Amino acid sequence: MLSASDIVIVGGGLAGLTSAIHLSRSGLRVTLIEKHQFPKHKVCGEYISNEVLPYLQWLGADPAVLHPAALTRVEVSAVNGQVLSSPLPLGGFGVSRYTLDYFLMTKAATAGVTCLTDTVTDIFYEDEQFSVHTGNHGVLTSRIVLGAYGKRAALDQRLAREFARNRSPWLAVKGHYEGAFPEGLVALHNFHGGYCGVSRIEDNKLNICYLVNYETFRRYKNIETYQEEVLYQNVHLKRIFENSRLLFEAPLTISQVSFEEKTKVTDHILMMGDAAGLIHPLCGNGMAMAVHSGKIAAEGVLRFFNADGYTRAQLENDYIKAWNRQFRTRMQAGRLLAGLFLKDRLSALLVQGLAAVPGVLPMIIRQTHGKPINV
């Protein structure tokens, strides 16, 4: 058994790493457990809103050193190719999870975080203490556990989380490509049964990531055939794929992507990032939400350790309230927009209508984004 920590964080994605840096810099003993070795590619849109830049800079983790792509405009198209474009409020940047997660992991280690590569098999809470069972490091004990292990994991089943009992119809596919694409643009192109995000990341590479209903996908032999038969019906996607070269041996995929409501606190574990709730990629801001949720959790935990009389019940209640205050509206907007754009005829009418009133699209985008974080 390792020596006890103040906090154990399960998962080394954006929420887990940023909260780890925040808490360790504040003097707490933090152990972070990630099942995969860094660096690693992940299925992700790899666009992040500038709303979290002040916080990342405050953490001493300014992503500017990674030379991300600056993103300033957004373009949305319906299945029939009708297109709508707008400036991107606040702007953002494109950087791969391969690069950003590894960068934050090195910052966490420098800040004093104990980083373990291991699998968490179970978590128990009793008498104000957690016991975190791992595959290779025995049992770790701590006063606080933060869950940041992503969209779906075996641990969700162990914790009997409601959403994990249901099968999800969504499959996500992602690849890095080399090819021509306008600078500064985030493109969201609809196709029958899903939608696809395209934008630049570091080193002038393209990230192409799409979400598809598995029922429409399973009819085809492989990803390449599916793309040619379905995605190519949108002329913009056809042009992008035909003029790009895949840099991976094969695209990455992840299934059972769930957009159901998730509990923010489960068995006294504060859930962060995708473990707390996943916004539809059509809204393109899950990375910023993960970072921001890490900040909210870290601030609550610091109050729990430092404020006399501040109870665990208050911490959990305040965390749920803060999470909902920051993210509930944008989650609802994401579900609404996804529902509209996944209907072919309706999405075409929507794009046509929005084109007639240019100021509406930036207003809609603001509903799925937050304001710059104050630090």
Legacy VTK file of the C-alpha trace (Angstrom):
# vtk DataFile Version 3.0
C-alpha trace
ASCII
DATASET POLYDATA
POINTS 375 float
0.000 0.000 0.000
1.279 3.471 -0.872
1.314 6.213 1.723
-1.979 8.035 2.082
-2.762 11.005 -0.167
-5.055 13.926 0.476
-6.617 13.464 -2.951
-6.679 10.616 -5.466
-7.683 11.578 -9.006
-8.843 8.762 -11.270
-8.085 9.663 -14.873
-5.388 11.732 -16.528
-7.352 13.724 -19.080
-7.799 17.487 -19.095
-9.991 17.694 -15.995
-7.847 15.307 -13.982
-4.553 16.940 -14.900
-5.620 20.553 -14.399
-7.225 19.829 -11.026
-4.100 17.876 -10.009
-1.821 20.803 -10.838
-4.133 23.247 -9.041
-4.357 21.162 -5.868
-0.685 20.185 -5.709
0.421 23.777 -6.174
-1.778 24.611 -3.192
0.187 22.222 -0.971
-1.993 19.088 -0.958
-0.700 15.566 -1.575
-2.180 14.448 -4.898
-1.999 11.047 -6.579
-3.246 10.803 -10.163
-3.960 7.393 -11.703
-4.156 7.032 -15.488
-4.508 3.627 -17.130
-2.696 4.605 -20.347
0.903 5.637 -20.893
1.485 9.228 -22.008
1.499 10.453 -24.716
-1.560 8.875 -26.341
-3.982 9.859 -29.077
-7.639 10.167 -28.045
-10.880 10.470 -29.983
-11.596 14.172 -29.582
-12.473 17.248 -31.637
-9.270 18.947 -30.379
-10.732 22.436 -30.434
-10.623 24.384 -27.179
-12.226 27.747 -26.509
-10.098 30.661 -25.348
-12.360 30.943 -22.298
-9.953 28.673 -20.386
-6.719 30.377 -21.450
-6.478 32.634 -18.370
-6.796 29.609 -16.099
-4.220 27.521 -17.970
-1.822 30.459 -17.855
-2.451 30.873 -14.118
-1.590 27.189 -13.659
1.733 27.783 -15.392
0.604 25.690 -18.351
0.233 28.215 -21.175
-0.455 26.138 -24.314
1.180 28.799 -26.501
4.494 26.893 -26.186
2.830 24.003 -28.062
2.253 26.224 -31.126
-1.463 25.451 -31.456
-3.482 26.559 -34.454
-5.406 29.797 -33.867
-9.121 29.350 -34.620
-11.236 32.403 -35.314
-14.147 31.373 -37.566
-16.808 28.674 -37.663
-18.572 27.156 -40.665
-21.637 24.925 -40.500
-23.124 22.995 -43.408
-26.261 20.922 -43.889
-26.247 17.550 -45.645
-27.201 19.221 -48.938
-24.080 21.409 -48.791
-25.746 24.667 -47.781
-23.211 26.486 -45.671
-23.265 29.156 -42.993
-20.217 30.919 -41.552
-19.528 33.318 -38.713
-16.734 34.730 -36.571
-16.050 32.511 -33.555
-16.859 34.464 -30.379
-13.784 34.566 -28.096
-11.865 32.430 -30.575
-10.033 29.274 -29.684
-7.113 27.077 -30.547
-6.498 23.626 -31.966
-4.081 21.257 -30.281
-3.986 17.465 -30.187
-4.748 15.552 -27.007
-1.524 13.641 -27.671
0.442 16.859 -27.203
-1.703 18.720 -24.662
-2.256 15.842 -22.224
1.446 14.994 -22.183
2.313 18.654 -21.640
-0.072 18.879 -18.675
1.183 15.579 -17.267
4.752 16.898 -17.183
3.479 20.066 -15.482
1.633 17.939 -12.921
4.737 15.878 -12.166
6.813 19.052 -11.789
4.180 20.428 -9.391
4.657 17.374 -7.157
1.761 15.168 -8.274
2.393 11.434 -7.943
1.438 10.074 -11.377
0.723 6.340 -11.605
0.021 4.235 -14.680
-2.527 1.744 -13.427
-6.172 0.670 -13.571
-8.605 1.462 -10.771
-10.702 -1.629 -10.151
-12.939 -0.366 -7.329
-13.485 2.498 -4.897
-14.961 2.270 -1.397
-15.903 5.031 1.025
-16.206 4.496 4.757
-15.667 6.650 7.854
-14.641 9.759 5.913
-11.957 7.884 3.966
-11.689 6.374 0.489
-9.989 3.122 -0.397
-8.977 3.081 -4.065
-8.167 -0.414 -5.337
-5.719 -0.650 -8.232
-4.381 -3.416 -10.423
-0.683 -2.960 -9.663
-0.285 -0.553 -6.740
-2.521 -2.151 -4.161
-4.947 0.016 -2.183
-4.538 3.773 -1.957
-6.275 5.789 0.751
-7.361 9.418 0.639
-9.885 11.877 2.029
-11.089 12.937 -1.437
-11.485 11.125 -4.753
-12.095 12.967 -8.010
-13.385 11.036 -11.038
-11.958 12.181 -14.363
-11.807 8.925 -16.305
-13.678 9.951 -19.424
-16.864 9.116 -21.282
-17.419 5.551 -20.133
-15.420 3.017 -18.114
-15.803 -0.277 -16.297
-15.703 1.768 -13.104
-19.080 3.261 -14.028
-20.556 -0.220 -13.837
-18.865 -0.882 -10.483
-20.321 2.356 -9.135
-23.773 1.425 -10.515
-24.130 4.686 -12.423
-27.499 4.829 -14.140
-26.333 5.832 -17.631
-23.889 2.896 -17.762
-26.801 0.439 -17.723
-28.027 1.652 -21.104
-26.477 1.031 -24.491
-25.684 4.137 -26.495
-26.110 4.285 -30.292
-23.181 6.665 -30.848
-19.816 5.840 -32.408
-17.004 8.406 -32.792
-14.213 8.264 -35.386
-11.116 10.456 -35.458
-7.926 10.831 -37.481
-5.119 13.279 -38.163
-4.607 14.226 -41.770
-2.342 16.191 -44.052
-4.177 18.373 -46.523
-5.404 21.772 -47.622
-7.846 23.547 -45.324
-8.480 27.233 -44.571
-6.486 28.744 -41.712
-8.412 29.713 -38.591
-11.544 27.716 -39.459
-13.576 25.269 -37.384
-15.938 23.423 -39.738
-18.973 21.399 -38.651
-20.377 19.446 -41.583
-23.549 17.390 -41.291
-24.175 14.093 -43.043
-26.966 11.537 -42.813
-26.827 10.080 -39.318
-24.130 12.291 -37.865
-21.830 15.288 -38.104
-18.139 15.898 -38.587
-15.755 18.496 -37.152
-12.653 19.634 -39.028
-9.976 22.052 -37.833
-6.237 22.516 -37.732
-4.035 21.550 -34.792
-0.310 21.984 -34.156
2.222 21.314 -36.948
-0.370 22.322 -39.554
-2.124 18.950 -39.260
-5.867 18.497 -39.676
-8.002 16.839 -37.045
-11.125 15.234 -38.499
-13.528 13.755 -35.976
-17.087 12.635 -36.592
-19.959 11.217 -34.589
-22.310 8.717 -36.187
-25.317 6.671 -35.184
-24.052 3.094 -35.142
-27.173 1.766 -36.849
-26.318 3.746 -39.986
-22.658 2.730 -39.779
-23.051 -1.055 -39.370
-24.464 -1.486 -42.860
-21.061 -0.826 -44.396
-17.970 -3.046 -44.534
-15.480 -0.578 -43.103
-14.801 3.060 -42.254
-13.484 3.936 -45.707
-16.588 2.593 -47.453
-18.835 4.361 -44.953
-17.094 7.668 -45.538
-17.359 7.351 -49.308
-21.002 6.245 -49.288
-22.346 8.518 -46.546
-20.041 11.401 -45.628
-19.287 12.179 -49.268
-22.947 13.071 -49.797
-21.950 16.378 -48.221
-19.810 18.019 -50.928
-17.650 19.796 -48.359
-16.683 16.548 -46.645
-16.080 14.862 -50.008
-13.651 17.612 -50.992
-11.842 17.523 -47.635
-11.346 13.742 -47.568
-10.383 13.485 -51.229
-7.708 16.133 -50.765
-6.285 14.841 -47.466
-3.965 12.005 -46.487
-4.478 10.030 -43.270
-1.440 10.240 -40.966
-2.533 7.352 -38.709
-2.313 3.706 -39.714
-6.087 3.643 -39.252
-8.655 6.049 -37.777
-9.322 5.780 -34.044
-12.815 4.781 -32.923
-14.756 4.750 -29.684
-18.219 3.258 -29.222
-20.931 3.584 -26.592
-20.557 7.383 -26.457
-23.343 8.467 -24.109
-24.978 11.894 -23.938
-27.338 10.906 -21.148
-27.512 12.903 -17.937
-24.812 11.816 -15.481
-24.545 12.327 -11.749
-21.988 14.936 -10.732
-21.315 13.193 -7.419
-21.410 9.392 -7.096
-20.662 7.664 -3.779
-19.004 10.912 -2.613
-16.727 10.997 -5.703
-16.772 14.366 -7.481
-17.032 13.688 -11.218
-15.297 16.007 -13.682
-15.039 16.376 -17.442
-16.794 13.743 -19.544
-17.360 11.614 -16.429
-19.786 14.327 -15.276
-21.492 14.879 -18.604
-20.674 14.941 -22.308
-21.701 17.798 -24.577
-22.523 16.962 -28.186
-19.403 17.489 -30.349
-21.543 19.632 -32.659
-21.034 22.333 -30.037
-17.298 21.728 -30.044
-16.418 22.798 -26.524
-15.979 19.699 -24.384
-12.268 20.337 -23.826
-12.875 23.757 -22.291
-15.650 22.340 -20.119
-13.303 19.644 -18.835
-10.652 22.184 -17.853
-13.234 24.425 -16.203
-14.781 21.540 -14.262
-11.311 20.695 -12.958
-11.023 24.235 -11.644
-14.428 24.108 -9.955
-13.616 20.804 -8.256
-10.180 21.988 -7.117
-11.586 25.161 -5.587
-14.224 23.200 -3.704
-11.688 20.672 -2.411
-9.395 23.454 -1.206
-12.259 24.960 0.741
-13.010 21.536 2.235
-9.429 21.220 3.492
-8.944 24.813 4.604
-12.278 26.210 5.824
-13.299 25.333 9.380
-16.702 23.682 9.558
-17.040 23.158 5.796
-18.451 19.665 5.525
-18.311 17.008 2.841
-22.058 17.405 2.316
-21.555 21.130 1.673
-18.678 20.408 -0.718
-20.766 17.987 -2.753
-23.830 20.238 -2.811
-21.788 23.307 -3.773
-19.977 21.390 -6.508
-23.246 20.244 -8.080
-24.620 23.788 -7.959
-21.450 25.283 -9.464
-21.342 22.641 -12.209
-24.959 23.270 -13.144
-24.487 27.027 -13.046
-21.600 26.844 -15.491
-22.663 24.015 -17.787
-26.357 23.078 -17.594
-27.494 25.696 -20.113
-24.846 24.806 -22.642
-25.553 21.089 -22.241
-29.227 21.733 -22.944
-28.333 23.906 -25.936
-26.076 21.125 -27.213
-28.820 18.529 -27.038
-31.250 20.861 -28.800
-28.844 21.744 -31.606
-27.819 18.129 -32.133
-31.465 17.108 -32.376
-32.101 19.763 -35.002
-29.016 19.168 -37.135
-29.397 15.391 -37.196
-32.619 15.782 -39.180
-31.570 16.309 -42.795
-34.442 18.484 -44.016
-34.644 20.437 -40.791
-30.905 21.158 -40.765
-31.098 22.491 -44.324
-33.975 24.781 -43.383
-32.126 25.852 -40.245
-28.949 26.760 -42.137
-31.008 28.620 -44.739
-32.892 30.546 -42.064
-29.756 31.431 -40.085
-28.063 32.662 -43.250
-30.797 35.268 -43.577
-30.017 36.629 -40.095
-26.191 36.608 -39.774
-26.124 37.755 -36.151
-28.006 34.717 -34.838
-25.260 32.098 -35.286
-22.769 33.883 -32.980
-25.559 34.127 -30.393
-26.157 30.378 -30.630
-22.440 29.658 -30.300
-22.283 31.755 -27.134
-24.942 29.488 -25.606
-22.507 26.545 -25.871
-19.482 28.509 -24.610
-18.649 30.267 -21.373
-17.060 33.578 -20.492
-13.290 33.843 -19.882
-12.445 32.284 -16.532
-11.520 34.712 -13.785
-8.450 33.694 -11.769
LINES 1 376
375 0 1 2 3 4 5 6 7 8 9 10 11 12 13 14 15 16 17 18 19 20 21 22 23 24 25 26 27 28 29 30 31 32 33 34 35 36 37 38 39 40 41 42 43 44 45 46 47 48 49 50 51 52 53 54 55 56 57 58 59 60 61 62 63 64 65 66 67 68 69 70 71 72 73 74 75 76 77 78 79 80 81 82 83 84 85 86 87 88 89 90 91 92 93 94 95 96 97 98 99 100 101 102 103 104 105 106 107 108 109 110 111 112 113 114 115 116 117 118 119 120 121 122 123 124 125 126 127 128 129 130 131 132 133 134 135 136 137 138 139 140 141 142 143 144 145 146 147 148 149 150 151 152 153 154 155 156 157 158 159 160 161 162 163 164 165 166 167 168 169 170 171 172 173 174 175 176 177 178 179 180 181 182 183 184 185 186 187 188 189 190 191 192 193 194 195 196 197 198 199 200 201 202 203 204 205 206 207 208 209 210 211 212 213 214 215 216 217 218 219 220 221 222 223 224 225 226 227 228 229 230 231 232 233 234 235 236 237 238 239 240 241 242 243 244 245 246 247 248 249 250 251 252 253 254 255 256 257 258 259 260 261 262 263 264 265 266 267 268 269 270 271 272 273 274 275 276 277 278 279 280 281 282 283 284 285 286 287 288 289 290 291 292 293 294 295 296 297 298 299 300 301 302 303 304 305 306 307 308 309 310 311 312 313 314 315 316 317 318 319 320 321 322 323 324 325 326 327 328 329 330 331 332 333 334 335 336 337 338 339 340 341 342 343 344 345 346 347 348 349 350 351 352 353 354 355 356 357 358 359 360 361 362 363 364 365 366 367 368 369 370 371 372 373 374
